[in-house]
Amino acid sequence: MATAGKVIKCKAAVAWEPNKPLVIEEIEVAPPQANEVHIKIVATAVCHTDLYHLLENMSKDGFPTVLGHEAAGIVESVGPGVTDFEPGDKVIPLFLSQCRECRFCKSPKTNQCEKAWTAPHDAMAGPDSRLTCKGKKVLQFVGTSTFSEYTVVRQIALAKIDPTAPLDKVCLLGCGVCTGYGAAVNTAK
C-alpha cells in the first residue's frame, strides 16, 4: 500500500492519565519493524479491561496510552521477516500472542504461548512503542492499541480471517466472545 515504510498520521483516543477522559489526538504511527505488521483498524469495541486500566488502575506507569484490544482490521504493510500476512489481509489483533509452534500453542488445553510470556506482555511499550503524540512516546496497550485508526502489532499477535467476514461483527472475537465462551465452558462447565 502507499504507506509502506512511512510514518502514518492518524486519529487515536489517547489516555493521558488515569481516571481522565480519553482525548482524540493526531498521533504518528511508525512503520513496522522486523516481524511486525501495520494494520488499518476498521472496527473496535470497548472491553472492561480497557475501562479497568483507565478508571480503576490508578498507577501512572501505564500512561499515556492508546487503549483497545478487541478489534478487526486490514493489513496495510508488513515489516521484514513477516511471512504469514500481506497487505489487504483481514485480521484480528490478539492481546495473547500465538506463535503456533511452542508446546502450549500446540496443546488444546491452553492458549498461554511461551513466546508471548517470555517477551514482556506489553512488548511494544516504552521505547519500543510505535506510537507518538506531540513528540512523546505513547504506550501500546497490551501490544495492540486499537483505539486508533492505525496500529502496529507483532505478527504472532494477529489472526488472519476470512476475507468475507464482516469486520464490525468479528472484532468481538478478539476478546469478548472468546472470554465469555471460555468462562462458560471452562469455569462454569
N, C-alpha and C positions, 0 to 999 in steps of 0.2 A: 504494500500500500504506500501511499505518498508520504507517510510519516516515518517509514522505516529508518532507524538510525538517528532520528531527530527528537528533540525535546518537544513535547506536546503541551500547549497551554490549554487549560480547560477549567470548568467549574467543579467545585467539590464542597461538601459540607464539612467544615473544619471544626473540630472540638478543641478550642484553645486552652481550656482548663476545665476541671471537674465541676459539675453542677451548674454549668452555664449553657445557654442556648448555643446550638450549632450556628456557624456563620458561613453563608455561601461566599466563597472566595475564589479568585482565579489562582490556580496553582500551576506548577510546572511538573510534568511527569517525564523523568529522564528515560532514555531508551533502555531496552532490556540488555542486561549483561549476559554472560555465559549461563546457559540453562534457564533462562528467564523468558517470559512471554508478555508482550504488551497487549492489553485487552481493552476494547471499547465496551463499557458496561451499558447494556440495553435495559435491563430491569434489575432492581434490587429491592429487598424487603428489610424491615426492621425486626431484629431478634431481641429478646430480653437481654442477651449477653451484651449487645451494644448499649442498651439502656442502663444495664448494671454498671458498665465501665464508665459511662458518662455521669450517672446520677448517684450511684452508691459507692463506687470505689474512689475514695477521696484522696488517693495518692496522686501527687502531681507528676510522678515519674512517667506516667503513660500519656503525657500531653506535651505539645499539641499532637493531635492525631486525626486521621480520617478514618472514621468507623466504617462498619459494614463488612459482612462476610457471607451474606445469603444473596446470591446474585446469578445472573447469566449474561453472557456477552459474546462478542465476536473477536477472534484473534486479529489484531492489527498488524503486528510484526513479531518476529522471534529473534532471540539472541543466538550467538554461536553455540553449537552443541545441541540445539533443540531439534529432535528428530520426529517427535510424535505429533507436532502441531504445525500448521501452516496458515498464512493469512486467509481469512474467510471462514475458518472452522468455528462452529458454535461450541461454546464451552461453559462449564460451571466451575468457578473457583472453589477450592477446598481449603478450609482452615485446618483440617487434619490431612496432611500430605500422604500420598500413597506412592511409594517407589515401585510397587508391584513385584519386587524381587526378594525382599527380606522374608524371614520366617514368619513374621507377623502378618505381612500383606498376603502371604500365601495361606494363612490359616483362616478357616471360616468362623473362628471364634472371636476375632478381634480386628480392629482397624487402627491399632496403635503402631504405626510404621516406625521401625528402628531408625531410619534415616531422618524422619521428621523430628524425633525426640533427641537425637544426638546433636542436631543443629538446634540453636535456640528457637523456641516456639515463635518468637517474634523476629525471625531471621532477617527481616528487612526493616528492622527498627534502627534508630540512631543513625550512625554514619552510613549504614547500608541502605537506608530508605531511598527510594527513587522519587520521593515527593518533596517539593519545596514550596513555600508560600512566603512572599515578601522577604525573600533571601534567607529564610530559616528552614532547616530540615523539619519535616512533618513525619511523625511515625506512621508506619503502615500497620494498622490494627490486624492482629493475627496473620500478618503477611498477605492480606487481601485488599483492604481499604476500598470497598465497593460503593461507598457514598461519594463517588467521583465519576466523572464521565469517562475517564481512562485510568487504568492502573497497570502495574507490573507485578507478576507473580512468578514463583518458581514453577518450572514445568511439571514437577511432581505434585504441585498443588492445583492441578487442573484435571477436569474430566471432559473429554470430547463427547458431545451429544449428537443425536440425530439432527441433521440439517433442517428437518421439517418441524422440529419441536418448537412450540410457542414459548419464547423466552420469558414473557411476562408470567407464565404459569410455572415453568420448570425451575425458575430461580429459587423457589421454595425447597427444592431438593438439596440445595447446598447446606441446609441446616434444619429447618423446621420439620419437614416431612420425615427425614431420617432420624432425627432426635425423638420425635413423637412415636414413630414406629418402634424404634429401639426401646423406648420406655415402656410401651405397651407389651411388646413381645418378650423382652428380656427381663425387665424389672417386675412388671405386673403379671407376667406369664399368662 
